[in-house]
Every structure is written in structure tokens, then in C-alpha cells.
Amino acid sequence: MALRRIISRMRATVDRLVFRVKGVEPAPIVLGQRRIFVLPTRSGLSYMMALLTMLIASINYNLSLGYALVFLLAGVAVVSIVHAFRNLLQLSIGPGRAEPVFAGESARFRLLVSNDRNRRRPALRLVAAGDRPGDGFDVAARDTHAHTLLRPTSRRGQLALGRVVIETTYPLGLIRAWSILMPDAHCLVYPAPEPLPPPLPANANAGPGRRQAESGDDDFAGLRTHDRADSPRHVAWKVVARDGPMLTKRFSGLAGSDLVLDWSTLPASLDVERRLSRLCAWILAADSQGRAFALQLPGVRIGAAAGSQHVQACLARLALYRENANAPG
Amino acid sequence: MRPAEIGRLRIPARVWLFATVTLTLAPHAMAQPMWLTLFCALLLCWQAYELHAGPLKRARRLVILLLAISAGIAVKLHFGQFFGKDPGVALLAVLLCLKQFELNADRDIRAAVLLSFFLQLALFLNDQTLPVAGLALTGSLIATVTLLSLQDVRANAGQQLRTGGLLLVQALPFLIVLFIAFPRIEGPLWGLPNDAFRATSGLSGTMEPGSISDLSESSAIALRAAFAGPPPPARMRYWRGPVLSQFDGRSWRAVAAGSAAAPRYVTTGPAFDYVLTLEPHNRPWLLALDVTAAGVEHARYANDFQLLATTPVRERRRLALRAYPETPLGPVEPAGLLRMNLQLPAGFNPRTSELVDELTRTAPDPESKVARVLDHFRGGSFIYTLRPPLLGRHSVDEFLFETRRGFCEHFASAFVVMMRAAGVPARVVTGYQGGEVNPVDGVMVVRQSDAHAWAEVWHEGRGWIRIDPTAAANPTRIDGGLAAALPDDAFRPLMMWPALEWLRDMRHQWEALSNAWNEWVLGYNPERQRRLMERFGFEQPDWRTLGALLGGAITILLLGLFGWAMLKERSADPLDRAWAVFCAKLARHALPRHPWEGPLDYAQRLTQALPRHASRIRHITGVYANLRYGPPNPKHVQLARKLLQEIKRLDLK
């Protein structure tokens, strides 16, 4: 474990000093010549060895055309360095949307790779740190390609995509050109739902304490489609900023008659994560039954509502429960 | 299918590889044994079938394994070993053909491409002419496209060929720079295998009926001579090869004559300076014009007046020589040598002895004996032919009395036998006679078909005198070459047909080109490199000079290439271009447009910063915004060009 930590710290240092990675970069990331690196691939090395052997044979047998052939092939290899470099140069990469997932599922990060050149750029590959290179893709002339990177998730919270390598071995597979990116891409990871949760809690405080489920300003109760009459203060700007639709935040007063999924009623033997897992499972169960529910977490209360927006808001609360303050919500 | 449609096809890497392999192996077909050529052709056909119809299912691996083993055994049986040049090339060819059936990963295709590069190189061991160079260039293109098609799988054949061609064209400057400035080392670096040099056609050290007429059908070039002044007349164009003194009744052999660093003769008479370019023939004979002045480096002067190289001529060799054709040769010879040149095997050619006796009994001196025997050849209605009938045990008898048809070796052999029978020391000299000046570059070309045999007789006090009995029987052979000497209806090689004048003209052009190629490309060696560097102004160039020159040139080439890579392509839309010019102009005045800024916001910021130019700026940005975001304007292009003019006129000082 300690060794792995040392290696990852060393890698970060190398990234910073050699590959000029300076933390998360604002979009779009445009690949300038100073951040593109080239080195021969393994087949490039065997190509070099073959040429060296051919050169020695040419010297030994005094083959003038042998020299010429070796020099031509060496020239092709050198030129392919420039072509590989050019295939990445001025490429711009921006983060796309990543839909939230449950922990344990694969997060699907979308990166938008744009080519502002009049020629297509073939055989590009995007590789996330620690992954094996997947299939290559092409970006047509003056076009944008959306590439999806799958990342494993293990814990809830805000998952940053982290270090991504864009690489190409175009044109001949002898040279690999690459650049290391830190796109500003995040994926919200909900807690994993408990596999076999107990049934939804019976409604504890049904009865007179119940208030009208009328609209109020007290508690956030989910989102609904925007109406022109709605107050701009209630527009869910965060959704809009993520290229989402115009939505209005719905608030309601206490809806005691509804199902309340309450942190504090859970058995004390459960730790934080297992509580969140159970709440998550309950939210999904309630949603599948079409029941409205409220969520009560320490310090947070979300009023009763139903619908996918409400569910997502609740799940997001669970995902970010006591997460780092700097993680954007 | 039309070519344009083929260009749009997607061709998988395996098919490109097949094309590479076929193109690489095809020129080897000539040099390899027949069974190997057939074997490879069979495997290529099978591969073509599999590319078309998919791999065979049953027993494929077993068949391939058996084929590999049997090919290995066949190579061992044919060549006797696995090591060496020829068996190596044969094994590589077999391996490359079989490799195509075991392509499981991209790596296998790459390995096969590298193998074909080796075979491409092996081709140059036999042949480095221009067509082979062109073939190798095409092979390199297809090999490059094969590698490319592994990466750029979604491109069509036309795009792949274009990219491959671009790579090759951009690599050419590197080829030229490296070829000129890469420090040349004279090989070999270590001992070469014994079979490194193929037996090439040319004279052999012996002569028997048929040995020279075989050569006469080959128009391959034996040597070239570039004369400083006018070339010697046809009767002096005797290029001396092995001198044959020993006769066993059928074949003539050379006797080791001994050699020295300086010639045994004193040169006199007119001199001819020339540069001899000798094609390799794997023998030490330099085939110089009779006879060479003293002072040739790396050469020995044989006692039989041949000029010999110290090592066999294994690559094309150039020598600056001076010939004195009228030098008297060997006026004083040891008695043993003369005795050897009188010997005849007992029991052969009895009728010839009788004839000689009859002809020369009354001759007063050796000179008149020679003249009488020559008269016999002149008057004997002998026919000069490339296809003489076969001769039996008494070859000279049969030639003189029965067939009367022969080639130069028959005439020379019969004449020397007759002279020896008459008591005059005589011997056969082989070599080349003649040569044709190429009108394109003025270089005299001597071909294998000019191979010739003549005689030398020795007279007391005068030494060895050249006598050409073929010339006596058929004088046109010497003045007009083989083509002129043959009767009109005789068999003759294609190139000697009188009607094919234009073909011969083309051949002249081609051979002049080949000569330049030989001289400048194939003959570029450490010595030439040094001289070229000196001409560039480098005094005493050594490997450091070359290294610096190479480094500098490659840096310049690389900078040029990276400059090309970083060229920003101009947008096709003139409006985009105009706007880019505008933004760049203001960026120079420290007012760059922010990426998120639209034209009107930008204009607002600019007018605040540059109030003096506010109206112009507002106008320009207004026109741009109108054209960009307004309704489509039919005069878009003209207006955009006009805007660009305005932007260029905008003076912000």
C-alpha cells in the first residue's frame, strides 16, 4: 500500500514537472506544441533495429542502393514523428455531460474532441489513468467527436475524471504522440443501494401533525418544468448551467402524511455509508412504487415530493453527504 | 470497376501486405532456383485464394507446418547449408510466404513488413540498376501503406495511398542528405561468406569450342571506356584478357605466368588516356586496352602482358589508364616459354599437320609461314557464324576440312595449332575486341557480345605480334563488329537486327542514363564522398565534418517539417478570415478578444479603450455581426472581402 502511494505521488510529480500537468484545466483544452510528447513505440524500436541491421548489411556488401533504402525508410520514420505530432496539434478537448451513477457502476464520462482543421484526424485514442487503450476514433474535418470513457466507481461522492491521456500512433505505429490532460469533468456517484433492504418504514407520524402539501418556501421538494410566472429566484440555475432544461425548484411545507425516510430512525449499529445505502435503496423503492417521500438527514430536510427530479435531488444529497466542501454540488 | 471507385475502397492491411510481399518476391524469381520460385508462387496463390474466400478450415496448420519443414529440407539439399547469402535469401522468402498464413495480430503484419524490407535489400545483392531501384521505391510505398492501414483503418485506399506517398515524398530530402553526408565506410566489415559473389557471365580462364559464342548472345555490358581524346581506331580496340598457352586437343588453358609491379615492356608510340569502368566478373582481370603504361595502383603487370587487379573485381571498378597500342611486346623471351608455346598434344589433328607441312614447306622465314597460313584462311571460304556445328575429337581437322563454319574461337584455335605445327611459337589471347561509342555521352561501351579470341605469334627480335585469323577470314568482324560480320540470313541476337535502329537509339539513351547512375549513385564511395566534400569547401573532411553537416541539414529539414505541421489552415470562409485578421490586429494592441466575447460586446470594450477609432470599430463589428448572424446575404463573399479591405486599412496609431 505504501509503495503504491509512493508510486502515485511520484507519478504526480512527473506529471507536474515533465508533462506540465497543473491540476484541473478550464475547458476547452487546446493542445499546443509544448504539451505534445513523442517517443517510439515498441514496434518503432524493432523497426529501428531492422534498419540498423540493414545498414550493416549494406556497408558489408557495399550496396549503394541498400544505403538508399535504409535512409529512405529512416526518413519515413522521422517524418512519421511529425505526422503523429501534427495529428494532435491544436486539437481541443472539453468535458461533456456525465450522468450520475450508483457506486459500483461504471461512470460514463463524455469528452468532446474538436478538430478545427480542414483535414480529418485519424486514429486517436483517449485513455484514462490506469486503463488499457481502447478502440481508436477519428474526428472528421471541422467536426467534434464525443468520446465516452468508462471509469469504475467504488464510493459515493463527486468523482473527478482525473488524468486522461490522448494519444495516437498514426501514421505508421512507429511513434506514439501523447498529451496528458486534466479535463474539468466530474460525475456524481450515488451511494450503492443496499442489495436486500428492509421494507419501507411504516409512516410514523401520520395523523394530525400533518400539514397541507401546499406550495411553500420552507423546504425544497423537487423540480418541475418552468412556468413563465415563476420567480427567477426559484429557477434551478445549476441545471441550466449544465445545459439542462429550465426547471423551477418546488418547495413545500412539511408533508407529514408522506413517507419520511429519516436518518435518525435507522438502527444505531449502521455506520454512515450503510445508512446512506439503505436510504438510497428506500428512495428507489419509493420511486418505483410512485410514492411521494421526504428525506431527513442530519441538518438537511427535503420535503415530500415524487418524480424523478425529486429522486435525483435526494440521491445527490446522499451522494454529497459530508463530502468535501469544495466538491461542487 | 473504375479507378476512382477502387480509390474509395477500404483495403484491409492483409491485402496491402499481400501486395507488398508479391512486389518484393517477384523480382527474386529470376535469381532463385526454379523450385523455390514455384513454391513461393504456389503459396502466394493460396494466400490470394484465402483473402478472397476466407481461410481453409481443415488441416491448414498441419499443411503449413509440413510445407515449412519440406522447404527447409529443400534449401539444405539445394545449397548444402543454411548459412550464406543464397540459402539465407531463400529461407527468408519461404518464411515471408508462410508468415502470411499466421497473421493473428497487428504485430505479425509489422514483422512481415520488416521481413520484406530485408528481402528488398537482398535484391540489391544481385542487381542495383535503375528499374530495380524503381521497384524498391514502389515496394517501400506499398509497405508504408501496409503499416498505415493498421493505424488508419477507416480510411479508403485512395487516402491511404496519398498519405503513404506524402510520407515518402517528405522522406526523400532525408534520403538525399543522408546518402550524401552519412560517413561512408568501405566494406566488408568482416569476412563475407564464400558465395557472396555470384558467378557472373564473362570470360573464363579456359577456351573450348562454344565458350565464347555463348557470350556473344549477351548484350550485357562488360566494360566502359571514356577516352580523354578521340578513341583508338577499331583495329586497335583489343581489350586483353587471359592468355592461353596450353592445349590438350580440345580446350585451351592459361598457364601461371607470374607478375610484377612494373611492366616488362617499354611503352612507345601514340598514347590513349581513358577511364575504364569494369563491370564485376569475380576475376582479377582488368581487361585493359593493349598495353598499359606503368604506374597503375593496386594492379600487377603479368608476364603475358595482362593487367591484373590485386583482388578479384567484385564490384564495379573505375581505373584511369593510359594505353600504348604500338608497344613491342617481349622481344626477348626465355626459351622455356617459347618451347611451351610450340607444344601440341600427340595424336590429334593429323590432317592439319599435313596441311601445314604442305603450306609452309617452302616458306623462307617465320613471317612468310604466318602469311601463308593466313592466306589459307582468307581463301578457304570459311563461314563466320554464331551457331557453329559441333566438333569431334580432331576439332581443328574437322573445322578446317569439313565444317568450315566457326566462331572466333575456332579460327584462333586452328590458327595457333597450325602455327605451332609450323614451328612458330604461338598462343591464344582471349578478351574483348571492338566497342561502340554511345553518341549520348561519348563513352565507349564494350559488351559481352564483343568477347573475342585472337592469336599471338612470336618472331625473333620483334616479339609477340597480334594476328587475328578471324579478321583474315572475315575482315568486317574487326571493323564493323559482330553484327556486320554475320551474313544477312544468319541467326543473330535481336539487338543486332538491322531494322531495329530506333531500338538501338533507345538503348543508347538508356545506357547513358545507366552509366550516370552507376557513376553517381552506385559508385558513391568514401573516396567520392571526400572529393564532393572538398568541392563544397571543406578541407580535409573527416567523420566530424560529416557529422556536423549531417546534424545541421537534418535539423533544418526537421524545422521545416515542424513548421509545416504547425501551419494553421486558413478557413475557407472569407468572413472568418477577415474577423481573424481584425482580432489579431487588436490583439497586437493588447486588446485580444476573449473567447466568450461576441462581436458587439467586444466592440463596446474596444470603443472604450480606443475612443478615437470608435466609429470605425463600430462599423466593422456591425458589418461582421450582420453578415455572421443576420439573414443570408447573396453578396456575402463580396461584402466579406470589402470588410477585409477595411480592416486592413484600419490604422490604430
Interface residues (C-beta under 8 A of the other chain):
Chain A: Q33 S43 S46 Y47 A50 T53 M54 I56 A57 S58 I59 N60 Y61 N62 L63 S64 L65 G66 Y67 A68 L69 V70 F71 L72 L73 A74 G75 V76 V78 V79 S80 V82 H83 F85 R86 L89 Q90 R117 N118 R119 P122 A123 G136 D138 T169 Y170 P171 L172 G173 L174
Chain B: D106 R107 R110 A111 L114 F117 F118 Q120 L121 F124 L125 Q128 V132 A133 A136 L137 S140 T144 L147 L148 L150 Q151 D152 V153 R154 A155 T163 L167 L168 Q170 A171 L172 P173 F174 L175 L178 F179 F182 I185 E186 G187 P188 L189 W190 L192 A196 E315 V521 L522 G523 Y524 N525 I554 L558 L561 F562 W564 A565 M566 K568 E569 A572
